Amino acid sequence: MRVAVTGGSGKLGRHVVRRLANDGHQVLNLDRAGERNPGLVVVDLRNYGQVVDVMLGLDDRHGGFDAVVHLGAVPAPGIIPDAATFENNMLATYNVFQAARRAGIKKVVYASSETVLGLPFDVDPPYIPVDEEYPARPESTYSLVKHLEEQMAVELTRWDPELSISGLRFSNVMDPEDYDRFPAFDADATLRKWNLWSYIDGRDGAQAVARALENAGPGFEAYIIANADTVMSRPSAELAAEVFPDVKVTKDLGEHETMLSIDKARRLLGFEPEYSWRNHQVDVPAGASI
């Protein structure tokens, strides 16, 4: 497919651009940042005219896209003032969704967030592992925007039953160079309780995008995207009992099993994490023999 990736210069975006290109897609990065190269077009996503123009075509580059992957955003709360976060992220996502519709693009995959689940869990989650079945619980302006984006996707796909929008609720994105600090988390179970000790390797995040482009059907669906394990060496059941003693655990947890359930993404998208911080030194997929 011909795929536009907004925010392709970012931490997750670089992995996504590389994965989709390796899969054989024609990929164009739409971003405000990045070194000048044939794969980058500098676009201000807050400017609808620029967004719809580049979606429809660009001299000497492309004549339109088959799909859009929207990752371009302020990536977390607290980076800029709350009102600026709301204005930037909400406007950018509306512009991308609307421009895609006007261009006749029927496949959209975008970065929602684990934060809509109730992070940083200062209020206990309703149960563990958390999943997509309970209502969103945004606790910051950043998360509120992510929730509103999901609601917008619901309505847009209602207006156009052929439109497919996948909201990938990415966990905390990590690169292999981030893994050296993971062992220190064991000293205090509360350090990473804010997202139930979860993470997503950027390469596995890119795999989730690829799977959604391949397998998502019409309509809107939200999917939690996390790695299959936690950031901790301690057992998951032990962590849940210690830090969330009043929360019901709905299943027997594997030794290091994620407490952000990825069952839906596995079932509907065919997503299966391949990388883990536990074997990153040799840089092989999680299930491979060493």
C-alpha positions as CSV (number, residue, x, y, z in Angstrom):
1,M,0.0,0.0,0.0
2,R,0.9,3.7,-0.3
3,V,1.0,4.7,3.4
4,A,1.3,8.2,5.0
5,V,2.8,8.1,8.5
6,T,2.5,11.3,10.5
7,G,5.1,11.7,13.2
8,G,7.4,9.2,11.5
9,S,10.4,11.0,12.9
10,G,9.4,10.2,16.5
11,K,10.4,7.4,18.8
12,L,7.7,5.0,17.7
13,G,7.4,6.6,14.2
14,R,10.9,5.6,13.2
15,H,10.2,1.9,13.9
16,V,6.9,2.1,12.1
17,V,8.4,3.7,8.9
18,R,11.1,1.1,8.9
19,R,8.7,-1.8,9.4
20,L,6.2,-0.8,6.8
21,A,9.0,-0.1,4.2
22,N,10.5,-3.5,5.0
23,D,7.0,-5.1,4.5
24,G,7.0,-3.6,1.0
25,H,4.8,-0.6,1.4
26,Q,5.5,2.8,-0.1
27,V,5.9,5.0,3.0
28,L,6.0,8.8,3.2
29,N,6.7,10.5,6.6
30,L,4.7,13.6,7.3
31,D,6.3,15.5,10.2
32,R,7.5,18.9,11.4
33,A,10.9,17.4,12.3
34,G,13.6,15.3,10.6
35,E,16.5,15.5,8.2
36,R,15.7,16.4,4.7
37,N,15.3,13.2,2.6
38,P,13.0,11.8,-0.1
39,G,10.9,10.0,2.5
40,L,10.0,13.1,4.5
41,V,7.5,15.9,3.8
42,V,7.5,18.8,6.3
43,V,3.8,19.3,7.3
44,D,2.2,21.2,10.1
45,L,-0.6,18.9,11.1
46,R,-2.5,21.8,12.8
47,N,-3.0,23.4,9.3
48,Y,-5.9,21.6,7.6
49,G,-5.0,23.0,4.2
50,Q,-1.5,21.5,4.4
51,V,-2.8,18.2,5.6
52,V,-5.6,17.7,3.0
53,D,-3.2,19.0,0.2
54,V,-0.6,16.4,1.0
55,M,-3.2,13.6,1.4
56,L,-4.5,14.3,-2.1
57,G,-1.1,14.3,-3.8
58,L,2.3,16.0,-3.9
59,D,4.3,16.9,-7.0
60,D,7.2,14.5,-7.7
61,R,6.3,12.3,-4.7
62,H,2.9,10.7,-4.8
63,G,-0.6,10.8,-6.3
64,G,-2.5,9.8,-3.1
65,F,-2.5,7.2,-0.3
66,D,-4.2,4.0,0.4
67,A,-3.8,4.2,4.2
68,V,-2.8,6.7,6.9
69,V,-0.9,5.9,10.2
70,H,-1.3,8.9,12.5
71,L,1.3,9.1,15.2
72,G,2.1,12.9,15.1
73,A,1.3,14.5,18.5
74,V,2.7,15.9,21.7
75,P,3.5,12.4,23.1
76,A,2.8,12.8,26.8
77,P,1.3,15.1,29.5
78,G,3.4,17.8,31.1
79,I,5.6,18.6,28.1
80,I,3.8,21.8,27.2
81,P,0.9,23.6,28.9
82,D,-2.3,21.6,29.0
83,A,-4.3,24.0,26.8
84,A,-1.5,23.8,24.2
85,T,-1.5,20.0,24.4
86,F,-5.3,19.9,23.8
87,E,-5.1,22.4,20.9
88,N,-2.3,20.7,19.2
89,N,-3.3,17.0,19.5
90,M,-7.1,17.5,19.0
91,L,-6.7,19.7,16.0
92,A,-4.0,17.6,14.4
93,T,-6.1,14.4,14.7
94,Y,-9.3,16.0,13.4
95,N,-7.3,17.4,10.5
96,V,-5.8,14.0,9.7
97,F,-9.0,12.1,10.0
98,Q,-11.0,14.6,8.0
99,A,-8.4,14.9,5.3
100,A,-8.2,11.2,5.0
101,R,-12.0,11.1,4.5
102,R,-12.0,13.8,1.9
103,A,-9.2,11.9,0.1
104,G,-11.3,8.7,0.0
105,I,-8.8,6.8,2.3
106,K,-10.6,4.0,4.0
107,K,-7.9,2.6,6.3
108,V,-6.6,4.7,9.3
109,V,-4.5,3.5,12.2
110,Y,-3.5,5.9,14.9
111,A,-1.9,6.2,18.3
112,S,-4.4,6.2,21.1
113,S,-2.9,5.7,24.6
114,E,-2.8,3.4,27.6
115,T,-3.6,6.6,29.6
116,V,-7.3,6.3,28.7
117,L,-7.4,3.2,31.0
118,G,-7.1,5.4,34.1
119,L,-3.3,6.0,34.4
120,P,-1.5,6.7,36.7
121,F,-3.9,4.5,38.7
122,D,-4.0,6.7,41.7
123,V,-7.5,5.3,41.7
124,D,-7.4,1.5,41.6
125,P,-8.3,-0.1,38.2
126,P,-11.6,-2.0,38.3
127,Y,-9.8,-5.3,37.8
128,I,-6.5,-6.8,36.7
129,P,-5.5,-7.4,33.9
130,V,-7.2,-4.3,32.6
131,D,-8.7,-4.5,29.1
132,E,-10.8,-2.5,26.7
133,E,-14.1,-3.5,28.2
134,Y,-14.6,-0.8,30.8
135,P,-15.3,2.9,30.0
136,A,-12.4,5.3,29.5
137,R,-11.1,7.0,32.6
138,P,-8.9,10.0,31.4
139,E,-7.0,11.6,34.3
140,S,-5.1,14.3,32.4
141,T,-5.7,16.7,29.5
142,Y,-3.5,14.6,27.3
143,S,-5.6,11.5,28.1
144,L,-8.8,13.5,27.7
145,V,-7.8,14.2,24.1
146,K,-7.1,10.6,23.5
147,H,-10.6,9.7,24.7
148,L,-12.2,12.4,22.6
149,E,-10.2,11.1,19.6
150,E,-11.7,7.7,20.1
151,Q,-15.2,9.1,20.3
152,M,-14.6,11.1,17.1
153,A,-13.5,7.8,15.4
154,V,-16.7,6.1,16.5
155,E,-18.8,8.8,14.9
156,L,-16.7,9.0,11.7
157,T,-17.0,5.3,11.1
158,R,-20.7,5.5,11.8
159,W,-21.0,8.1,9.1
160,D,-19.0,5.9,6.7
161,P,-19.5,2.2,7.3
162,E,-16.6,1.4,4.9
163,L,-14.1,3.4,6.9
164,S,-11.7,1.5,9.2
165,I,-10.1,3.3,12.1
166,S,-7.9,1.4,14.6
167,G,-7.0,3.2,17.9
168,L,-3.9,1.5,19.2
169,R,-3.6,2.2,23.0
170,F,0.2,2.0,23.1
171,S,2.0,1.4,26.4
172,N,5.2,3.3,27.3
173,V,7.4,3.0,24.2
174,M,10.9,1.7,24.8
175,D,14.0,1.2,22.6
176,P,16.7,-1.4,23.5
177,E,18.9,1.3,24.9
178,D,16.3,2.0,27.5
179,Y,16.4,-1.5,28.9
180,D,19.6,-1.1,31.0
181,R,17.6,0.7,33.7
182,F,14.9,-1.9,34.0
183,P,16.5,-4.0,36.7
184,A,16.5,-1.0,39.1
185,F,12.7,-0.9,39.0
186,D,12.6,-4.0,41.3
187,A,13.8,-2.0,44.3
188,D,10.4,-0.2,44.6
189,A,7.2,-1.8,43.2
190,T,5.5,1.6,43.2
191,L,7.9,3.2,40.7
192,R,6.1,1.7,37.7
193,K,2.7,0.9,39.2
194,W,1.4,3.9,37.3
195,N,0.9,1.7,34.2
196,L,0.8,-1.7,35.8
197,W,4.5,-2.2,35.1
198,S,3.9,-2.4,31.3
199,Y,5.8,-1.2,28.2
200,I,6.0,-1.7,24.5
201,D,9.1,-2.3,22.5
202,G,9.1,0.1,19.6
203,R,9.6,-2.8,17.2
204,D,6.5,-4.6,18.5
205,G,4.6,-1.3,18.4
206,A,5.5,-1.2,14.7
207,Q,4.3,-4.7,14.3
208,A,0.9,-3.8,15.8
209,V,0.6,-1.0,13.2
210,A,1.4,-3.4,10.4
211,R,-1.1,-6.0,11.7
212,A,-3.8,-3.3,12.0
213,L,-3.2,-2.2,8.4
214,E,-3.5,-5.8,7.3
215,N,-6.3,-7.2,9.4
216,A,-8.5,-4.5,10.9
217,G,-12.0,-4.5,9.4
218,P,-14.5,-1.6,8.8
219,G,-15.6,0.4,11.9
220,F,-13.7,1.6,14.9
221,E,-11.9,-0.6,17.4
222,A,-9.5,0.3,20.2
223,Y,-6.7,-2.1,21.1
224,I,-4.3,-2.2,24.0
225,I,-0.8,-2.6,22.7
226,A,1.8,-3.8,25.2
227,N,4.5,-6.3,25.5
228,A,3.6,-9.8,26.8
229,D,5.8,-9.3,29.9
230,T,6.3,-6.5,32.5
231,V,9.3,-4.3,33.2
232,M,9.8,-6.3,36.5
233,S,11.8,-9.4,37.5
234,R,9.3,-10.0,40.3
235,P,6.2,-12.2,39.6
236,S,3.1,-10.3,38.3
237,A,0.7,-11.9,40.8
238,E,3.0,-10.8,43.7
239,L,3.1,-7.2,42.4
240,A,-0.7,-7.1,42.0
241,A,-1.3,-8.4,45.5
242,E,1.2,-6.0,47.1
243,V,0.3,-2.8,45.3
244,F,-3.3,-3.3,44.5
245,P,-4.6,-5.6,47.4
246,D,-8.2,-4.6,46.9
247,V,-8.4,-5.1,43.2
248,K,-9.8,-8.4,41.8
249,V,-7.4,-10.4,39.7
250,T,-9.6,-12.1,37.1
251,K,-7.2,-14.8,35.9
252,D,-4.1,-16.7,37.0
253,L,-1.2,-14.5,35.9
254,G,1.8,-16.0,34.3
255,E,5.2,-15.3,36.0
256,H,5.8,-12.0,34.3
257,E,2.6,-11.6,32.4
258,T,1.5,-8.2,31.3
259,M,-1.4,-6.7,33.3
260,L,-2.5,-4.6,30.4
261,S,-4.4,-7.3,28.5
262,I,-3.4,-7.7,24.9
263,D,-5.9,-10.5,24.2
264,K,-8.0,-8.4,21.9
265,A,-5.1,-7.4,19.7
266,R,-3.9,-11.0,19.6
267,R,-7.4,-12.2,18.7
268,L,-8.5,-9.6,16.1
269,L,-5.2,-8.3,14.7
270,G,-2.9,-11.3,15.0
271,F,-0.5,-9.2,17.1
272,E,2.1,-11.2,19.1
273,P,5.0,-9.4,20.7
274,E,8.4,-10.6,19.6
275,Y,10.9,-8.7,21.7
276,S,11.5,-8.5,25.4
277,W,13.9,-6.5,27.6
278,R,14.9,-9.9,29.2
279,N,16.9,-10.9,26.1
280,H,17.7,-7.6,24.4
281,Q,21.4,-8.0,24.8
282,V,21.4,-10.6,22.0
283,D,18.7,-8.8,20.1
284,V,16.5,-11.8,19.2
285,P,12.8,-12.2,19.2
286,A,11.3,-13.2,22.6
287,G,10.4,-16.7,21.5
288,A,13.5,-17.6,19.6
289,S,16.2,-20.0,20.8
290,I,19.5,-18.5,21.9
